[in-house]
Amino acid sequence: MLKSYTKQGTKYGVLELVLEGPAEGNPFAEQWVKGSFSCRGEEKRAEGFYDGDGIYRLRFMPSFAAEYRCRISTSWGETQEVKISVGEAEEGNHGPVRVADTFHFAYEDGTPYYPVGTTCYVWELQPEEVREDTFRSLKEAHMNKLRFCIFPKHYVYNLREPERYPFERRPGAPWTPEDYDEKKLKERAGGSFNSYESLQFSIEEPEQVWDFSRPDPKYFAHIEACIERLGRMGVEADLILFHPYDRWGFSKMGLENENFYLKYAVNRLSAFHNVWWAMANEYDLFSWKRIQEWESNAATVCEQDPYRHLRSIHNCMTMYDHSRAWITHCSIQRIDLYRTAENTDLWRTQYKKPCVLDEIAYEGDLPFGWGNISGEEMTRRFWEAYTRGGYGQHGETYETEDGVIWWSHGGTLKGSSPARIAFLRRIMEENGGYMEPVPCLFDETCASNSGPGAKRDCLLYYYGANRPNMRPFRYPGQTFDVDVIDTWDMTVTNIGRCSGSFQVKLPAKPYMAVRLTRVKE
Amino acid sequence: MLKSYTKQGTKYGVLELVLEGPAEGNPFAEQWVKGSFSCRGEEKRAEGFYDGDGIYRLRFMPSFAAEYRCRISTSWGETQEVKISVGEAEEGNHGPVRVADTFHFAYEDGTPYYPVGTTCYVWELQPEEVREDTFRSLKEAHMNKLRFCIFPKHYVYNLREPERYPFERRPGAPWTPEDYDEKKLKERAGGSFNSYESLQFSIEEPEQVWDFSRPDPKYFAHIEACIERLGRMGVEADLILFHPYDRWGFSKMGLENENFYLKYAVNRLSAFHNVWWAMANEYDLFSWKRIQEWESNAATVCEQDPYRHLRSIHNCMTMYDHSRAWITHCSIQRIDLYRTAENTDLWRTQYKKPCVLDEIAYEGDLPFGWGNISGEEMTRRFWEAYTRGGYGQHGETYETEDGVIWWSHGGTLKGSSPARIAFLRRIMEENGGYMEPVPCLFDETCASNSGPGAKRDCLLYYYGANRPNMRPFRYPGQTFDVDVIDTWDMTVTNIGRCSGSFQVKLPAKPYMAVRLTRVKE
């Protein structure tokens, strides 16, 4: 029975229809609610989900500001039809992010989207005050994407037991949370945080402990509240659906349970405009999982998501074949200590998709090489990526007294790179359009911003750690307005107009860029 | 007629026999002097050279402190025999450098040799005061190898005409030095130093200008005086026999002339213990020269040099096949902007020879990417090379008012890396023996110094640009004396003994190393 529904929707917002239905048995597995949403020539189908206590919810994200006709049917034989009026999008809601041309992104309304994001793996499972710090920090840093996991995380610096679990624990299960007392775990890890091996313990037969056919609605409701709030802040939620840092067995539930969980998550979350699907973090660390299983997971998400949200899969040592049709963009972790963002242009030509370098190491001071690069190096990687036609993404791992590390818990940013990254975002938006790499000398990178949508028809040269005292340019018959950009000191110094063959003096410092904006005579 | 000869020689010193002979015709091409030098069971043959004015010289480097029997024969029918007494080596003369095991070097007397060198391409052709500055700088920097060219250099920042030429100019040659007025050349280079193309001009038919069968003895006498003085300072002279930065045609003399010149140079210079033969700088820029010609050049050097001095050939973009039998060690220029010394261990396994990274870019501020890395980066590359079982080599290119740039002219060192390189040399000598790389985590390099000759049986970990706040170690049943080495601040801090599983606190700064010296219980 339809209990209530959104009377006045907004374009790219969430329409929700609430139904009452059977509470007996296992409604998650035994019941369903489906909807068909028509407007103009378009009809979309969406599936609802069971939210506990006999309540079913059916959500939909409209893509037109017009009247929608919604027809609902349920497994218990009800059908109903309502009309919902949809108004213009709320301010700041530009719709889901799409691949705009081969290598870049735009929101559905056409506004370019330049991913400037970070990773806080399980920030949403931290105490409220840490979450509030995270929201504040994201806002201050002008970041517009947050990559995080649905499941809790078991890893060095991540030994605390979560307050809730994504699935119902079976009554009388051969395990209680007390078995994972943090102190015991630390001892088991040998005191050494570098002892990855000692973290390789887990519930042996997770099906005996968890009823994977019964997701905990409150667990998912909390995550969706976080997604929604991020959406209102203009932050994309790049949701990691599976990850291997696990002691509870959520990474080992078996293909059938996996796809059941994915259906639930997608039915519940896909109406949020800012959702992206990250199939895995470090898929290749799931040594027990075959590629066909990942492909089956991906097919489930594709089938269940009527909005075609962005989809990716992230690697540790070996990249997934990003040319697979279901993958919308490359979510890349560097696989070389020395060459990371420098490979962006190679990956572009290899995969013909946008390259988002979701893990280029973390600014910090942890014992591990992936977690202790400098702010300078992080910033350098962002600029390398941008001037090679891709997008670096941030991460931070400074060790703290209270154990709250941005990389995993969120909290407060401490590093020197976020301010520089915000400066780069300002440059990106000021340039507009999309940067395409230009072949050039081996000791510089260069991108051209001449396509449609460019606010500045410009060339952007970047010199990385090199420290030239001058660079010569040869553009016969062309005139430019020339800016010298100090990407570390965050200054843009205009040196006026130059034509033909000219030299630009530079301060023989690292991290300099030169922007040549074409002047129409 | 034997005019004079060394009465009392020294081991590894130069014995010289001076003869008078025909001065008419072309003695360089038409006459010869040969010697056979016997001592104990060894007999070596050496060839002399014409030094002008009817004077021929025959040189020999003895390898025993004992009496040598020297038999001389000449093309004009003279034969003679003398006995020369050879005493112990002069202090500091350890003989020629040899490949000591597969990957390292020792002097002939067994003393380990760790190449810590630099490049000053044509320092010896600069005015005397600059040369004196170079000698002083080399000494202050504790460097023990200098790579330089026999022929003058034509390149950006290298446009001055030399005072002498290596060959006699033909009378009435269709060219005079005034044709290469420096000002004209700079104009021709378009004012832009980056204009490599505009440097591609040269004497068209060098054989019409130069008589390649008549080397200028004074030109070579000057070079040998420089070699000799370097030898007394303990500096190896890594002589570049051919290079492509040329406007006089010395890079285009044709195979027959090349091998004639090589015979002259080797006959003249090989008795100096500190000579190395670098067949070319950037051999692959000789687009007009086939590999077979290089092989023929190498065969000439091998045949003519009785002492088997070290032989190498240096690349620009494409490495020579360093596995060729005549090549004693890999003389490597980095071919990637981001990975240089990081490849040392790969090159070792590829070529099975010592790896000397003769060009890993230059500390400086020139417009070019090869010439403007920081002192920090130069130092980092040295440590990467050392802890991967090879040897970084220095170079410096700070632009100066007077145009004297260390890279090419020598002079005075200005950079921040030489002091750190001297510190590394101190560490190398303190460790003794030879560093062999140890497989380890991807975010550190590690070498072990446990072979014969090691003064310290130690492991050396290096963390490069990473900034760990701690590193864990696991060596069950072993005890170490632990040093934390700040390779940039040049400090060695002993933190006492550690055993088994232990952690070493680090200051979360870049460029740190940890040395674990085994303690025998």
Chai-1 contact restraints between the chains, C-beta under 6 A:
chainA,res_idxA,chainB,res_idxB,connection_type,confidence,min_distance_angstrom,max_distance_angstrom,comment,restraint_id
A,S192,B,P472,contact,1.0,0.0,6.0,A-B,restraint_1
A,N194,B,P472,contact,1.0,0.0,6.0,A-B,restraint_2
A,L337,B,F442,contact,1.0,0.0,6.0,A-B,restraint_3
A,L337,B,D443,contact,1.0,0.0,6.0,A-B,restraint_4
A,Y338,B,Y338,contact,1.0,0.0,6.0,A-B,restraint_5
A,Y338,B,R339,contact,1.0,0.0,6.0,A-B,restraint_6
A,Y338,B,E342,contact,1.0,0.0,6.0,A-B,restraint_7
A,R339,B,Y338,contact,1.0,0.0,6.0,A-B,restraint_8
A,E342,B,Y338,contact,1.0,0.0,6.0,A-B,restraint_9
A,D365,B,R467,contact,1.0,0.0,6.0,A-B,restraint_10
A,D365,B,N469,contact,1.0,0.0,6.0,A-B,restraint_11
A,D365,B,A508,contact,1.0,0.0,6.0,A-B,restraint_12
A,P367,B,P468,contact,1.0,0.0,6.0,A-B,restraint_13
A,P367,B,M470,contact,1.0,0.0,6.0,A-B,restraint_14
A,P367,B,R471,contact,1.0,0.0,6.0,A-B,restraint_15
A,G369,B,D443,contact,1.0,0.0,6.0,A-B,restraint_16
A,G369,B,N466,contact,1.0,0.0,6.0,A-B,restraint_17
A,N372,B,N466,contact,1.0,0.0,6.0,A-B,restraint_18
A,N372,B,R467,contact,1.0,0.0,6.0,A-B,restraint_19
A,N372,B,P468,contact,1.0,0.0,6.0,A-B,restraint_20
A,E399,B,N469,contact,1.0,0.0,6.0,A-B,restraint_21
A,F442,B,L337,contact,1.0,0.0,6.0,A-B,restraint_22
A,D443,B,L337,contact,1.0,0.0,6.0,A-B,restraint_23
A,D443,B,G369,contact,1.0,0.0,6.0,A-B,restraint_24
A,N466,B,G369,contact,1.0,0.0,6.0,A-B,restraint_25
A,N466,B,N372,contact,1.0,0.0,6.0,A-B,restraint_26
A,R467,B,D365,contact,1.0,0.0,6.0,A-B,restraint_27
A,R467,B,N372,contact,1.0,0.0,6.0,A-B,restraint_28
A,P468,B,P367,contact,1.0,0.0,6.0,A-B,restraint_29
A,P468,B,N372,contact,1.0,0.0,6.0,A-B,restraint_30
A,N469,B,D365,contact,1.0,0.0,6.0,A-B,restraint_31
A,N469,B,E399,contact,1.0,0.0,6.0,A-B,restraint_32
A,M470,B,P367,contact,1.0,0.0,6.0,A-B,restraint_33
A,R471,B,P367,contact,1.0,0.0,6.0,A-B,restraint_34
A,P472,B,S192,contact,1.0,0.0,6.0,A-B,restraint_35
A,P472,B,N194,contact,1.0,0.0,6.0,A-B,restraint_36
A,A508,B,D365,contact,1.0,0.0,6.0,A-B,restraint_37
